[in-house]
Amino acid sequence: MERKSVVLAQLADRRTGAENRTEGALKRRKAAELSWSKIGKVFQGWQVALNGGVDGMLDVSLDSLNDQLDIALRAPIFGITDRYWSGRWLLEMKDRLKTGEADS
């Protein structure tokens, strides 16, 4: 009878251990799904911002990823950035001309 109690206690311990491992695995899976969802939302945001111009990057190898990023992301972002800073410079020059300020 005592052996049966020991075996049942061991089985209960194993079951508890398995349930704990399952619970941990489910938590890790949920965290991974949440992370994947966030990545997907960011990628969709970039697609919208670039008018869908990144569809060609979905199956890009790591070797050509940098070139694809130059074409699909960096070039349009550079154009937007250039227009922004050019506009800022023009506004600053306009203010300088009004006040007669010179370069130092």
PyMOL CGO cylinders between C-alpha atoms (Angstrom):
from pymol import cmd
from pymol.cgo import CYLINDER

trace = [
    CYLINDER, 0.00, 0.00, 0.00, 2.83, 2.36, 0.84, 0.3, 1, 1, 1, 1, 1, 1,
    CYLINDER, 2.83, 2.36, 0.84, 4.41, 1.82, -2.59, 0.3, 1, 1, 1, 1, 1, 1,
    CYLINDER, 4.41, 1.82, -2.59, 1.13, 2.76, -4.24, 0.3, 1, 1, 1, 1, 1, 1,
    CYLINDER, 1.13, 2.76, -4.24, 1.05, 6.03, -2.28, 0.3, 1, 1, 1, 1, 1, 1,
    CYLINDER, 1.05, 6.03, -2.28, 4.61, 6.84, -3.31, 0.3, 1, 1, 1, 1, 1, 1,
    CYLINDER, 4.61, 6.84, -3.31, 3.85, 6.15, -6.98, 0.3, 1, 1, 1, 1, 1, 1,
    CYLINDER, 3.85, 6.15, -6.98, 0.68, 8.25, -6.83, 0.3, 1, 1, 1, 1, 1, 1,
    CYLINDER, 0.68, 8.25, -6.83, 2.63, 11.12, -5.22, 0.3, 1, 1, 1, 1, 1, 1,
    CYLINDER, 2.63, 11.12, -5.22, 5.26, 10.88, -7.95, 0.3, 1, 1, 1, 1, 1, 1,
    CYLINDER, 5.26, 10.88, -7.95, 2.59, 10.93, -10.63, 0.3, 1, 1, 1, 1, 1, 1,
    CYLINDER, 2.59, 10.93, -10.63, 0.97, 13.97, -9.03, 0.3, 1, 1, 1, 1, 1, 1,
    CYLINDER, 0.97, 13.97, -9.03, 4.35, 15.74, -8.94, 0.3, 1, 1, 1, 1, 1, 1,
    CYLINDER, 4.35, 15.74, -8.94, 4.95, 14.92, -12.60, 0.3, 1, 1, 1, 1, 1, 1,
    CYLINDER, 4.95, 14.92, -12.60, 1.49, 16.16, -13.51, 0.3, 1, 1, 1, 1, 1, 1,
    CYLINDER, 1.49, 16.16, -13.51, 2.08, 19.42, -11.64, 0.3, 1, 1, 1, 1, 1, 1,
    CYLINDER, 2.08, 19.42, -11.64, 5.43, 19.84, -13.37, 0.3, 1, 1, 1, 1, 1, 1,
    CYLINDER, 5.43, 19.84, -13.37, 3.86, 19.19, -16.77, 0.3, 1, 1, 1, 1, 1, 1,
    CYLINDER, 3.86, 19.19, -16.77, 1.07, 21.67, -16.07, 0.3, 1, 1, 1, 1, 1, 1,
    CYLINDER, 1.07, 21.67, -16.07, 3.61, 24.31, -15.01, 0.3, 1, 1, 1, 1, 1, 1,
    CYLINDER, 3.61, 24.31, -15.01, 5.66, 23.74, -18.16, 0.3, 1, 1, 1, 1, 1, 1,
    CYLINDER, 5.66, 23.74, -18.16, 2.52, 23.93, -20.29, 0.3, 1, 1, 1, 1, 1, 1,
    CYLINDER, 2.52, 23.93, -20.29, 1.47, 27.16, -18.60, 0.3, 1, 1, 1, 1, 1, 1,
    CYLINDER, 1.47, 27.16, -18.60, 4.94, 28.64, -19.19, 0.3, 1, 1, 1, 1, 1, 1,
    CYLINDER, 4.94, 28.64, -19.19, 4.90, 27.57, -22.83, 0.3, 1, 1, 1, 1, 1, 1,
    CYLINDER, 4.90, 27.57, -22.83, 1.47, 29.13, -23.33, 0.3, 1, 1, 1, 1, 1, 1,
    CYLINDER, 1.47, 29.13, -23.33, 2.67, 32.41, -21.79, 0.3, 1, 1, 1, 1, 1, 1,
    CYLINDER, 2.67, 32.41, -21.79, 5.74, 32.44, -24.05, 0.3, 1, 1, 1, 1, 1, 1,
    CYLINDER, 5.74, 32.44, -24.05, 3.56, 31.69, -27.08, 0.3, 1, 1, 1, 1, 1, 1,
    CYLINDER, 3.56, 31.69, -27.08, 1.18, 34.51, -26.19, 0.3, 1, 1, 1, 1, 1, 1,
    CYLINDER, 1.18, 34.51, -26.19, 4.12, 36.92, -25.77, 0.3, 1, 1, 1, 1, 1, 1,
    CYLINDER, 4.12, 36.92, -25.77, 5.53, 35.81, -29.12, 0.3, 1, 1, 1, 1, 1, 1,
    CYLINDER, 5.53, 35.81, -29.12, 2.17, 36.30, -30.83, 0.3, 1, 1, 1, 1, 1, 1,
    CYLINDER, 2.17, 36.30, -30.83, 1.89, 39.76, -29.31, 0.3, 1, 1, 1, 1, 1, 1,
    CYLINDER, 1.89, 39.76, -29.31, 5.38, 40.66, -30.52, 0.3, 1, 1, 1, 1, 1, 1,
    CYLINDER, 5.38, 40.66, -30.52, 4.60, 39.32, -33.99, 0.3, 1, 1, 1, 1, 1, 1,
    CYLINDER, 4.60, 39.32, -33.99, 1.42, 41.37, -34.04, 0.3, 1, 1, 1, 1, 1, 1,
    CYLINDER, 1.42, 41.37, -34.04, 3.33, 44.52, -33.12, 0.3, 1, 1, 1, 1, 1, 1,
    CYLINDER, 3.33, 44.52, -33.12, 5.89, 43.84, -35.85, 0.3, 1, 1, 1, 1, 1, 1,
    CYLINDER, 5.89, 43.84, -35.85, 3.08, 43.35, -38.35, 0.3, 1, 1, 1, 1, 1, 1,
    CYLINDER, 3.08, 43.35, -38.35, 1.44, 46.63, -37.37, 0.3, 1, 1, 1, 1, 1, 1,
    CYLINDER, 1.44, 46.63, -37.37, 4.73, 48.50, -37.75, 0.3, 1, 1, 1, 1, 1, 1,
    CYLINDER, 4.73, 48.50, -37.75, 5.31, 46.92, -41.15, 0.3, 1, 1, 1, 1, 1, 1,
    CYLINDER, 5.31, 46.92, -41.15, 1.77, 47.82, -42.24, 0.3, 1, 1, 1, 1, 1, 1,
    CYLINDER, 1.77, 47.82, -42.24, 2.41, 51.38, -41.11, 0.3, 1, 1, 1, 1, 1, 1,
    CYLINDER, 2.41, 51.38, -41.11, 5.50, 51.54, -43.27, 0.3, 1, 1, 1, 1, 1, 1,
    CYLINDER, 5.50, 51.54, -43.27, 3.56, 50.12, -46.22, 0.3, 1, 1, 1, 1, 1, 1,
    CYLINDER, 3.56, 50.12, -46.22, 0.91, 52.81, -45.84, 0.3, 1, 1, 1, 1, 1, 1,
    CYLINDER, 0.91, 52.81, -45.84, 3.56, 55.52, -45.44, 0.3, 1, 1, 1, 1, 1, 1,
    CYLINDER, 3.56, 55.52, -45.44, 5.34, 54.37, -48.59, 0.3, 1, 1, 1, 1, 1, 1,
    CYLINDER, 5.34, 54.37, -48.59, 2.15, 53.73, -50.58, 0.3, 1, 1, 1, 1, 1, 1,
    CYLINDER, 2.15, 53.73, -50.58, 2.71, 49.96, -50.60, 0.3, 1, 1, 1, 1, 1, 1,
    CYLINDER, 2.71, 49.96, -50.60, 6.24, 50.25, -51.98, 0.3, 1, 1, 1, 1, 1, 1,
    CYLINDER, 6.24, 50.25, -51.98, 7.69, 47.52, -49.77, 0.3, 1, 1, 1, 1, 1, 1,
    CYLINDER, 7.69, 47.52, -49.77, 5.81, 44.51, -51.16, 0.3, 1, 1, 1, 1, 1, 1,
    CYLINDER, 5.81, 44.51, -51.16, 8.95, 43.46, -52.99, 0.3, 1, 1, 1, 1, 1, 1,
    CYLINDER, 8.95, 43.46, -52.99, 10.79, 43.09, -49.68, 0.3, 1, 1, 1, 1, 1, 1,
    CYLINDER, 10.79, 43.09, -49.68, 8.61, 40.27, -48.36, 0.3, 1, 1, 1, 1, 1, 1,
    CYLINDER, 8.61, 40.27, -48.36, 10.83, 37.55, -49.88, 0.3, 1, 1, 1, 1, 1, 1,
    CYLINDER, 10.83, 37.55, -49.88, 14.21, 39.30, -49.87, 0.3, 1, 1, 1, 1, 1, 1,
    CYLINDER, 14.21, 39.30, -49.87, 17.29, 37.36, -48.88, 0.3, 1, 1, 1, 1, 1, 1,
    CYLINDER, 17.29, 37.36, -48.88, 19.51, 38.75, -46.15, 0.3, 1, 1, 1, 1, 1, 1,
    CYLINDER, 19.51, 38.75, -46.15, 22.28, 39.30, -48.71, 0.3, 1, 1, 1, 1, 1, 1,
    CYLINDER, 22.28, 39.30, -48.71, 20.21, 41.76, -50.72, 0.3, 1, 1, 1, 1, 1, 1,
    CYLINDER, 20.21, 41.76, -50.72, 18.25, 43.26, -47.81, 0.3, 1, 1, 1, 1, 1, 1,
    CYLINDER, 18.25, 43.26, -47.81, 20.45, 46.36, -47.53, 0.3, 1, 1, 1, 1, 1, 1,
    CYLINDER, 20.45, 46.36, -47.53, 20.06, 47.14, -51.25, 0.3, 1, 1, 1, 1, 1, 1,
    CYLINDER, 20.06, 47.14, -51.25, 16.30, 46.65, -51.03, 0.3, 1, 1, 1, 1, 1, 1,
    CYLINDER, 16.30, 46.65, -51.03, 16.11, 48.92, -47.98, 0.3, 1, 1, 1, 1, 1, 1,
    CYLINDER, 16.11, 48.92, -47.98, 18.01, 51.60, -49.92, 0.3, 1, 1, 1, 1, 1, 1,
    CYLINDER, 18.01, 51.60, -49.92, 15.51, 51.41, -52.76, 0.3, 1, 1, 1, 1, 1, 1,
    CYLINDER, 15.51, 51.41, -52.76, 12.25, 50.87, -50.90, 0.3, 1, 1, 1, 1, 1, 1,
    CYLINDER, 12.25, 50.87, -50.90, 12.71, 52.78, -47.63, 0.3, 1, 1, 1, 1, 1, 1,
    CYLINDER, 12.71, 52.78, -47.63, 15.76, 55.00, -47.41, 0.3, 1, 1, 1, 1, 1, 1,
    CYLINDER, 15.76, 55.00, -47.41, 15.34, 56.79, -50.74, 0.3, 1, 1, 1, 1, 1, 1,
    CYLINDER, 15.34, 56.79, -50.74, 11.74, 57.92, -50.10, 0.3, 1, 1, 1, 1, 1, 1,
    CYLINDER, 11.74, 57.92, -50.10, 12.56, 58.84, -46.50, 0.3, 1, 1, 1, 1, 1, 1,
    CYLINDER, 12.56, 58.84, -46.50, 15.59, 60.80, -47.67, 0.3, 1, 1, 1, 1, 1, 1,
    CYLINDER, 15.59, 60.80, -47.67, 13.37, 62.74, -50.10, 0.3, 1, 1, 1, 1, 1, 1,
    CYLINDER, 13.37, 62.74, -50.10, 10.90, 63.60, -47.35, 0.3, 1, 1, 1, 1, 1, 1,
    CYLINDER, 10.90, 63.60, -47.35, 13.71, 64.59, -44.98, 0.3, 1, 1, 1, 1, 1, 1,
    CYLINDER, 13.71, 64.59, -44.98, 15.39, 66.69, -47.65, 0.3, 1, 1, 1, 1, 1, 1,
    CYLINDER, 15.39, 66.69, -47.65, 12.19, 68.65, -48.31, 0.3, 1, 1, 1, 1, 1, 1,
    CYLINDER, 12.19, 68.65, -48.31, 11.66, 69.20, -44.58, 0.3, 1, 1, 1, 1, 1, 1,
    CYLINDER, 11.66, 69.20, -44.58, 15.17, 70.52, -43.87, 0.3, 1, 1, 1, 1, 1, 1,
    CYLINDER, 15.17, 70.52, -43.87, 15.25, 72.55, -47.09, 0.3, 1, 1, 1, 1, 1, 1,
    CYLINDER, 15.25, 72.55, -47.09, 12.02, 74.21, -46.01, 0.3, 1, 1, 1, 1, 1, 1,
    CYLINDER, 12.02, 74.21, -46.01, 13.43, 74.88, -42.55, 0.3, 1, 1, 1, 1, 1, 1,
    CYLINDER, 13.43, 74.88, -42.55, 16.56, 76.43, -44.10, 0.3, 1, 1, 1, 1, 1, 1,
    CYLINDER, 16.56, 76.43, -44.10, 14.47, 78.61, -46.42, 0.3, 1, 1, 1, 1, 1, 1,
    CYLINDER, 14.47, 78.61, -46.42, 12.37, 79.86, -43.49, 0.3, 1, 1, 1, 1, 1, 1,
    CYLINDER, 12.37, 79.86, -43.49, 15.52, 80.61, -41.51, 0.3, 1, 1, 1, 1, 1, 1,
    CYLINDER, 15.52, 80.61, -41.51, 17.02, 82.51, -44.45, 0.3, 1, 1, 1, 1, 1, 1,
    CYLINDER, 17.02, 82.51, -44.45, 13.80, 84.47, -44.85, 0.3, 1, 1, 1, 1, 1, 1,
    CYLINDER, 13.80, 84.47, -44.85, 13.96, 85.50, -41.17, 0.3, 1, 1, 1, 1, 1, 1,
    CYLINDER, 13.96, 85.50, -41.17, 17.64, 86.41, -41.49, 0.3, 1, 1, 1, 1, 1, 1,
    CYLINDER, 17.64, 86.41, -41.49, 16.97, 88.61, -44.50, 0.3, 1, 1, 1, 1, 1, 1,
    CYLINDER, 16.97, 88.61, -44.50, 14.22, 90.40, -42.60, 0.3, 1, 1, 1, 1, 1, 1,
    CYLINDER, 14.22, 90.40, -42.60, 16.43, 91.09, -39.60, 0.3, 1, 1, 1, 1, 1, 1,
    CYLINDER, 16.43, 91.09, -39.60, 19.64, 91.68, -41.55, 0.3, 1, 1, 1, 1, 1, 1,
    CYLINDER, 19.64, 91.68, -41.55, 21.46, 88.95, -39.61, 0.3, 1, 1, 1, 1, 1, 1,
    CYLINDER, 21.46, 88.95, -39.61, 24.68, 87.69, -41.14, 0.3, 1, 1, 1, 1, 1, 1,
    CYLINDER, 24.68, 87.69, -41.14, 26.54, 84.38, -40.81, 0.3, 1, 1, 1, 1, 1, 1,
    CYLINDER, 26.54, 84.38, -40.81, 28.94, 84.24, -37.92, 0.3, 1, 1, 1, 1, 1, 1,
]
cmd.load_cgo(trace, "trace")
